[in-house]
Amino acid sequence: MDDDTRTTRWERRTELPLVVASVLFFVSYAIRVLGHGLPEPWPSACVAAMLAAWAVFAVDYAVRWRLSGQGPRFVRRHWLDTVVLVLPLLRPLRVVKVYEAVQRRRGRPRLALHARVITYAGLAVSLLGFAGALAVYQQERTAPDATIHTFGDAVWWTCATLATVGYGDVAPVTPVGRVVAVGLMACGLALLGAVTGSFSSWLLQVFADEGNEKPPGG
């Protein structure tokens, strides 16, 4: 059995566990951030769940690296998986990728290419936006001179940032918060470009099809 076949079989077997681990990590992090006033053992349980989920990600990454037989090249060729391992809050990107793979194996996707691009981009924006809002709120809520005091403020700022609009009166002041802001700006520009390009391509295709239609009786 070659390495590609073994890797494919491993990825199929681990799809559901990885999705469960991703959801567990995300929910645990959200509870830990939003429920910062919860008594023990809730905070400790959330940290333990996050560490357990990250361990699942690490094991999956190590096994796929070993099965690939690519050595150090695996890190470069699977840069998204590497980034997600280091920054688990980006795990929503991996969830979208897994969902796409499942749809392909079930046969021809139900949605057209343009609709899939718009759908997955919207899903990715929603998940990354929520993760970014949580991360910024965690860093900013107790920072001196902070303008983001509630989770609602964080969500509002995240929406403005992803939309590339931006508002000067609400902005992160901590180093980590600003790093998150740079990442959200980059994601917003990339996903907005993907959606705009896909929509424009769809319009051009529609107009081209209408132009190629023969008139009745022609």
C-alpha positions in Angstrom: 0.0 0.0 0.0 1.6 3.3 -1.0 1.9 6.4 1.2 -0.9 8.4 -0.6 -3.4 5.5 -0.1 -2.5 5.2 3.6 -2.8 9.0 4.1 -6.2 9.0 2.4 -7.5 6.2 4.6 -6.2 8.0 7.7 -7.9 11.3 6.7 -11.2 9.5 6.1 -11.1 7.8 9.5 -10.2 10.9 11.4 -12.6 13.4 9.7 -15.3 13.0 12.3 -13.0 12.9 15.4 -11.2 16.1 14.1 -14.5 17.9 13.6 -15.6 16.9 17.2 -12.2 18.0 18.5 -12.5 21.4 16.7 -16.0 22.0 18.0 -14.8 21.0 21.5 -11.8 23.4 21.4 -14.0 26.3 20.0 -16.8 25.8 22.6 -14.3 25.4 25.5 -12.5 28.6 24.5 -15.7 30.5 24.2 -16.9 29.4 27.6 -13.5 30.2 29.1 -13.5 33.7 27.6 -17.2 34.7 28.0 -17.6 32.9 31.3 -14.6 34.5 33.0 -16.6 34.8 36.2 -17.5 31.1 36.4 -16.4 29.2 39.6 -14.2 26.2 39.6 -14.1 23.6 38.2 -15.4 25.2 35.0 -12.3 27.2 34.0 -10.0 24.2 34.7 -12.3 21.9 32.7 -12.3 24.3 29.8 -8.5 24.4 29.8 -8.3 20.6 30.0 -10.7 20.2 27.1 -8.7 22.7 25.0 -5.4 20.9 25.7 -7.1 17.5 24.9 -8.4 18.9 21.6 -5.0 20.3 20.7 -3.4 17.0 21.4 -5.7 15.4 18.9 -4.7 18.0 16.3 -1.0 17.3 17.1 -1.3 13.5 16.8 -3.2 13.9 13.5 -0.5 16.2 12.1 2.3 13.9 13.2 0.7 10.8 11.7 0.0 12.5 8.4 3.6 13.8 8.3 4.9 10.3 8.9 2.6 8.7 6.3 3.4 11.3 3.7 7.1 10.3 3.5 7.9 13.9 2.5 10.1 14.8 5.5 10.5 18.6 6.0 8.7 19.3 2.7 5.5 18.3 4.4 5.5 21.5 6.5 5.9 23.6 3.4 3.3 21.8 1.3 0.7 21.7 4.1 1.3 25.2 5.4 -2.3 25.7 6.4 -2.3 22.6 8.6 0.9 23.8 10.2 -0.5 27.3 10.9 -3.7 25.7 12.3 -1.7 23.5 14.6 0.2 26.5 16.0 -2.9 28.7 16.1 -5.9 26.4 16.9 -8.4 29.3 16.7 -7.9 29.1 13.0 -9.4 25.6 13.1 -12.6 26.8 11.4 -10.6 26.9 8.1 -9.8 23.2 8.5 -13.5 22.4 9.2 -14.5 24.1 6.0 -11.9 22.1 4.1 -13.1 18.8 5.6 -16.7 19.7 4.7 -15.7 20.2 1.1 -13.9 16.9 1.0 -16.9 15.1 2.4 -19.2 16.7 -0.2 -16.9 15.7 -3.0 -16.7 12.0 -1.9 -20.5 11.8 -1.8 -20.7 12.6 -5.5 -21.0 15.8 -7.5 -21.5 18.8 -5.2 -25.1 20.0 -5.1 -24.1 23.7 -5.4 -22.4 25.2 -8.4 -18.8 26.3 -8.1 -19.7 30.0 -7.7 -22.3 29.2 -5.0 -19.8 27.0 -3.2 -17.2 29.7 -3.1 -19.7 32.2 -1.7 -21.1 29.7 0.8 -17.7 28.6 2.1 -16.4 32.1 2.2 -19.4 33.2 4.3 -18.9 30.2 6.6 -15.2 30.9 7.0 -15.9 34.6 7.7 -18.5 33.8 10.3 -16.3 31.3 12.2 -13.1 33.3 12.0 -15.0 36.4 12.9 -16.3 34.8 16.1 -12.9 33.4 16.9 -11.3 36.8 16.4 -13.9 38.5 18.5 -13.2 36.1 21.4 -9.5 36.5 21.1 -9.7 40.3 21.1 -12.2 40.5 23.9 -10.0 38.2 26.0 -7.0 40.5 25.5 -8.7 43.9 25.6 -11.3 43.7 28.4 -8.9 44.4 31.2 -6.3 46.5 29.2 -5.7 50.1 30.3 -7.2 52.7 27.9 -9.0 49.9 26.0 -12.0 50.8 23.8 -13.3 47.3 23.7 -15.0 46.6 27.0 -17.7 44.1 26.2 -18.0 41.1 23.8 -20.6 43.1 21.9 -17.9 45.8 21.3 -15.5 43.0 20.1 -18.1 41.7 17.7 -18.8 45.1 16.3 -15.1 45.8 15.8 -14.6 42.4 14.2 -17.5 43.0 11.7 -16.0 46.4 10.8 -12.5 45.0 10.4 -13.6 42.0 8.2 -15.6 44.4 6.0 -12.4 46.5 5.7 -14.4 49.5 6.9 -12.7 50.2 10.2 -13.7 52.7 12.9 -11.0 54.7 14.7 -13.0 55.0 17.9 -13.0 51.2 18.5 -9.7 49.5 18.1 -7.4 47.1 20.0 -4.6 48.6 22.1 -2.8 45.4 23.2 0.0 43.8 21.1 -1.9 40.5 20.8 -5.1 42.3 19.9 -3.4 44.2 17.1 -1.9 41.0 15.7 -5.4 39.5 15.6 -6.5 42.7 13.9 -3.9 42.3 11.1 -5.0 38.7 10.6 -8.6 39.6 10.4 -7.8 42.4 7.9 -5.9 39.9 5.7 -8.7 37.3 5.9 -11.3 40.0 5.2 -9.5 41.2 2.1 -8.9 37.7 0.8 -12.4 36.4 1.4 -14.0 39.6 0.0 -11.9 39.3 -3.1 -12.9 35.6 -3.5 -16.6 36.4 -3.1 -16.5 39.4 -5.4 -14.5 37.5 -8.1 -16.8 34.5 -8.0 -19.9 36.7 -8.2 -18.4 38.6 -11.1 -17.5 35.4 -12.9 -21.0 34.1 -12.4 -22.5 37.3 -13.9 -20.2 37.0 -16.9 -21.2 33.4 -17.4 -24.9 34.3 -17.2 -24.6 37.1 -19.7 -22.5 34.9 -22.0 -25.1 32.1 -21.9 -27.9 34.6 -22.7 -25.9 35.9 -25.6 -25.3 32.4 -27.0 -29.0 31.6 -26.9 -30.7 31.4 -30.3 -33.8 33.5 -30.7 -37.1 31.6 -31.2 -37.5 30.4 -34.8 -33.8 31.2 -35.6 
